[in-house]
Amino acid sequence: MTKRCNKNPIITKYDVRPSNDEMEVLGAFNCGVAHYNDETILLVRVAEKAKDRNGFVRVPVYDSTKKQEVILDFDKNDSDIDFSDVRFVKTKEQLYLTSKSHIRIARSKNGVDFKIDDEPFLSSDYFYEEYGIEDPRITFVDGYYYINYSSSSRHGVFTCLARTKDFVTVEKLGIMFMPDNKDVVIFPQKINGKFCVFNRPVSAYFQRPEIWLSYSDDLLTFGNHKLLCDLREDHFDSCRIGASCVPFLTEKGWLEIYHGCAEGDKYCLGALLLDKDDPSKIIARSEQPILYPEKPYEVDGFMPNVIFSCGATVDGDSVHIYYGACDECICLATLSVKEILNSLEC
């Protein structure tokens, strides 16, 4: 059912040039996918950290007052600062991230061998992007490639929107969803005259990361919100779920590839089959993952046992899933659409 590319990982941090001389690349992963002209385009999340300085933990941020990237240095001997988690610096006033992500373009003629641009395609421009932008999805609809992405700041995690026609120039349109809402995916066609969008709001009190559907006329204001898909005990998606790839139509309805997480933070991919005319109706759902960590590059890494996808392409019965492994690299797996559909249970 699953055929992993024999060149996996197809993109690693060693394939990406740092954005400037002060930074080093930690990982290249979680990419949106599109076909443009005769190329496969990946919008790659590139995570970087500031180069080490003895005695300090260095934090890259976007300073919206200065309108530029800056590096903050925190003294490791300062007892008022919590350095216990390498991902964070926690002062009495604020929580910072020790890495910062931006979006880079990778291009390929064959969908496997990619050339990565040296310059960022999307990076921080606003206060709500001060800690970086990440995990893009790409949907072609109404003549534009719409790109939604998560932006992080001291105010939380937003979902923002941009669009392009040529992957050369890009226009940022603003905030789609307020904090904390992410794992947003736009359908590739309107449903009953409205844009239809997966999203995942999370309550600060009740902590149930579940998939919702929302509808919009302009992709910036939303209504008619519906809970689509919740957590399941004793399954691969018992702790956290979210939409991954742009859904595509099959003879049986919309097929959505989503991610699920269980105890131990093991991330796998599953599938949902949704009604063609009313995608708020679930026809069938994976009982077992369609893709789960088993290869060394999926099991061992910065975040072990993680498979996380932001995009796929479909060619007849083949769905080519581009996925991040261990929050470090990008891999490719090909699955049969027919076999995925046959594996689902009502």
N, C-alpha and C positions, 0 to 999 in steps of 0.2 A: 504493500500500500504506500509506503514512504520510501522515497529515493533521495538520499542526501547527496549533494554535489560532491564529487570526488576531489574538488579543490577547496573544500571547506577548511578553515574559514576563508571566505572570498575577499574580505577586507579586515585588516587589523590596524592597530594604532601605528604600526610601523609604516603603513602606506600613506599616512596623513602628515603633512607639514604643520608644525605649530603655527598659531595665528600671529605670534610675534616672538622676539628673542627672549622675552621674560617668561614664556610659558612652555610647558611640555605636555604632550598628549597622553592621556590616561586610557582612552578607549574610543572606538568608533563603532556605533551600534544603533539599534532602534531606528530604522529608516523608513520613510514614506517612499512609495513606488509609483511611477507613471511611465507610460509610453509617450514619447514625443518625437515626431518625425520617424527616423529609423533607429532610434536609440531607446534603451532602457535608462531611465533617470532614477537615481536614488537621492533622496534628501537625507543625509546622514547626520545623526547626532554625534558631535565631536565633543568629548569631555576633556577639559584641560585643568591643570593646576599650575600655580606659580612655582618657579624653580626654587629649590630649598635655599634658606639662609640660616646659618647656624644660630641656634638659640631662639628661633622664631617659627611660628606657624603662620604661613602666608595665605591670605584669602583674596582671590580676585572678585571684584564686583564692578557693576556699572554705576558710576556716579552721575545721576541725572542732572545735578546742578552744574557740574563741569562738562557734562555731555561727553564723557570718555570713560574708558576702562581704567580702573586704578587697582593697586594691590595694597591691602591693609596688612600690617605686620603685628602679630600678637606675641608677647613675650611668654615663652614656655614656663618661666618661673613665676608668673603671676598667679598666685593662689586663688584669686577671685574669678579666674576663668576656667571653665570645664573643657578639657581636651580629651576626655575619656573615650569618645567615639571619633575615629580618624576622619569621618565624613563631616564633622561639625566643629565649630568653635562657639561655645555658649558663654556669653558675658552676662552680667546682671541685667543688662538692658536689652540684649538682642541675641538671636540665634543666626549664625552665619554658616554657609556651606564652604567647604574647603576646595571644592572644584566648581567649575563654571562651564556650561555647555553652549554651543552655538550650532548652526546648521550649515553643512557643506554639501555641495553637489558632487555626485559621482556619476559618470557616464559610461555606457557600454554598448557595443554593437551586438554582442551575443548574450547579454544578460548574465554573464559570469565574470568576465575580465573587465575591471572598471578602472578608469582614470579619474582621480579625485582632484577637484579644483584646489588651488593653493589658498584662495581667499574665501572667507565665509560668505554664504549666500544670504543668510538671515542671522543677525546677532542683536544684542540688546540695544534698544533705543529709548526706553521709557522706564519710569521708576518701578513699574510692576514687572519689569524684566531684569531687575538689578542683579539677581543671582543666576541669570541665564535662561535660555530657551531650549526646549527639548521635545523629543518624541513626536515628530511631524507625521500627519497623514495627508495624502493628496487625493482630491476628488475632482475629476473633470465633469463640469456641468455648466450649462448655459454659456459655453464659449470660453470659460476660464478654468485654469487649474487652481482650485481653491486649496490652500494649505492651512490647516489648523494645527496649532502646537501649544504645548504647555509652557507657561512662563512662571518663574519662581521669584519671590521677593519676600521681604520681612512681613508683607501683608497676606501672604498665602500663595496658593497655586491657582493661577488663572488659566483659562483657555482663550487663546487669541487667534485672529484670522488674518491671512494675507492671500494675495492672488497674483498670478502671473499668466501671461499668454505664451511666453517663449523661454522661460527659465534663464533669462538674461536680466531683465528688469523685474522688479517685484514691488508690490504696493501693500503696505500694512493697513488693514481696515479697522483694527481695534479689538476690543474685548468681546468675546462671545458669551462666556460664562464666568461668573464671579467665583471666588474661592469658597470651598475647595472642590473644584469640579474639573475632571480630566478624562482621559480615554475617550475623547470626542471623535466621532467618525460621521462624515456626511454621506448620505446616499447619493448614487450617481445619476439619479433622476428624481424629479418631483413626484410626490404621492398626493393625488387629489389636489394638485395645484400648489402644494406647499413643499418647501425643503423639509426633509426628515433627517433627524440627527440623533445618533446614540450619544449618551453622555453618562458620567458617573459622579453625581454629587455625594459627598460623604458628610454625615452629621458628626460634629465634634463631640457630641455626647454619646451617641449610640453606635457609631463606628460600624456601619454596614455598607461596605463598598459594593454597590449593585448597579446593574445596567438599566438606564431609563431611556425612553424615547421622548423627544421634543420636536415641535414643528415651528416653522418660521417662514415669513415672507422675504426676509432680507439677510438671513444668517447672522444677524446681530441682536435681534429681539425675538424671544421665544415664548411659546405658550403650549397649551394642550399637553402638558407633561403626563407621562404614563410610566409606571414601573413595569419594565419588561421582564427582567430576569433576576432572580435572587440567588442567594447562597444555598448550598445543599450540604447537609451533614454527611460525613463519611464518603465524600467524593473528592476529586482532584480540584474542585472549585468551592471548597467549604469555607475559606477565609476571605477571599477577595476575587472579584471578577471585573472584567472590563472589555469593551469592544477593542478589537485589534485592527483588522483589515477592512477596507471598503467592501461592503457586501456586493454580491453579484447575483444576477437572476439565473436560475436553473428552471428546468421544466416543472419542478415541484414547488418553486417559490424562491424567496431570497435566501441565500446561504451566507451566513456571517461566521467568520473565524474569530474567536474570542480567546482571551487568556484567563486562566484560573489559577489560584494559589491555594495550597492547603497548609496544614501545620508544618512547620519547618521551612517555610518560604520557598517551597518548590513550585516553580512556575511551568505550566503546561499550556498547550493549545487545545481547545475544543471547538465545536461547531453548533450553530443554531440554524434551524430551518424556519423561516417566517413566511406568513401569508403574503402573496404578491400584492394584493390590493390593500391589505391592512397589516403592516408589519408589526403591529402590537400583539398579534396573535402568533404564539409559538406553536408550530406544527410538530417539531421534534427537536431533540437535544442530545448531545453526546453523553453517554454514560461513562465512557472511558476516553482519555485524551486521544487526539489524532496525532499529536506530536509531543514528546516528552523528553527530558534530558537523559541521555544515555552515553553520548560520545564524550571523550575526555574534554573537548573544548566547550561542552555544554554543562559538564559536571564540576570541573575545577576552574576557578577563576575568581575575579574580584567579588562577584555575587554568585556563589556556587548554585548549581541546579536551577538555572534560569533560562527559559526560552520565552522570548517576548517579541511579538511581531507588530509592526505598524503598517504592513502593506504586502500585497500579493498581486500577481498578474495571472490572467486566465487565458489559456490557449486550448480550445476544444475541451477535452476531458481532463486536461492537466491544469492544476493550480500550482503556481510557483510561489512559494512562501519565502520571503526574505525576513530573517529574524535575527535579533540580537541574542548572543549567547554570553551568559555570565556578566552582562553589562560591560563587555570588553570588545567584542568583534561581531562581524556580520556573516551570517551563513545563509545557505539556500537549500531548501528541500522541495521536492515535487511530489504531489499527491494526486490521486485520481478523484475527480469530482464525484463520479458514480459510486466509488467505494466509500467516500465520506458520507454520501446520502444514505447508502445502504447500512452504514454503521449506526445511524441515528435511531433513537428510540422515542416513540410518541409518549 
